[in-house]
Amino acid sequence: MWIAPPLPSAEDDVLRGVLGGDRLYEQPAHQAQVAALLAFLAAPGPVHLEVGVDYGGRLLALAAATPETRFIGLEIKKPRVAELSAIAPPNCRFFAADARVLLDRVIPAGRLDRVDVLFPTPTFEAAHLLWTPRFARTLRQALREDGLLHSETDIEGLHHHIGHLLAGWPPAPPPPPAPVPSRRQRGCAREGWPIYTLDRRRPAAALAPA
C-alpha cells in the first residue's frame, strides 16, 4: 500500500526538478525550446496539456479529433519525445520536461484550459514525488480560472493523496473518454485493475493556496 512520504514545509518546499533542475530553462541551450513553446501557446484557442504521455497514442488521438484545440504532451523520456514529435499533427507538441518545472517556470499563468495528469510514479521519496502542495499551487497558476484538472492513477493511496491536495477545488464532470486509451489504461482493463479518477475545476484566485 502506498502512503505519501513526509512532505516539505512551505519554507523547505524548493523546486528542484529533474532533467537539469529548476534553472534549466534559463540556460542558453534551452532558449530555443522555450521560444518554440511560447510561440505555440501564443496562438488563440484552448490549450490541453497532458503530463505523462508514455507512448503518446491517447494524446495524438485527442489532437486528431479536436483540431481547434492545441495539445502539449510532457514526458521525461527524450527518445520517446523525439519519436512522437516526428509524427505529431500541427496542433500538438511534445516536450521532454519535468512538469513541475515547466508549469512553474515557463507556462504563462492562466494559459491552460485543461491538464491531465496520468499515472504518476508512486515514489516514496518526497524529492521525486510529482504531487506535492507546490505542484497543486503550480497547477492553479497555470490553469485559467475554472480550468479543468483530470487525474488518473491505479494506486488507491496516491488517489487519496491527490484528493487531499486538491481539497477546495470544486468537482467537475469527467471528460469523455479519449478516442484511443493509453497503454496503461489498456493494461489496467486487461488485468482488471481499478483506475481511480479525479476531476476538479481550478478554484477562484481569491481562494487560499492549498
FENJOJO-V327740 format. One record per run of one state. SS is the DSSP state (2 for helix, 1 for strand, 0 for the rest). FROM is the first residue (numbers start at 1). TO is the last residue. If there is no record, write none. Layout:
ss->[SS:SS]
from->[FROM:FROM]
to->[TO:TO]
//
This chain:
ss->[0:2:0:2:0:2:0:1:0:2:0:1:0:2:0:1:0:2:0:1:0:2:0:2:1:0:2:0:1:0:2:0:1:0]
from->[1:10:13:24:27:28:43:47:52:57:66:70:76:78:88:92:97:99:106:112:119:126:129:133:143:154:156:166:171:172:183:192:196:202]
to->[9:12:23:26:27:42:46:51:56:65:69:75:77:87:91:96:98:105:111:118:125:128:132:142:153:155:165:170:171:182:191:195:201:210]
//
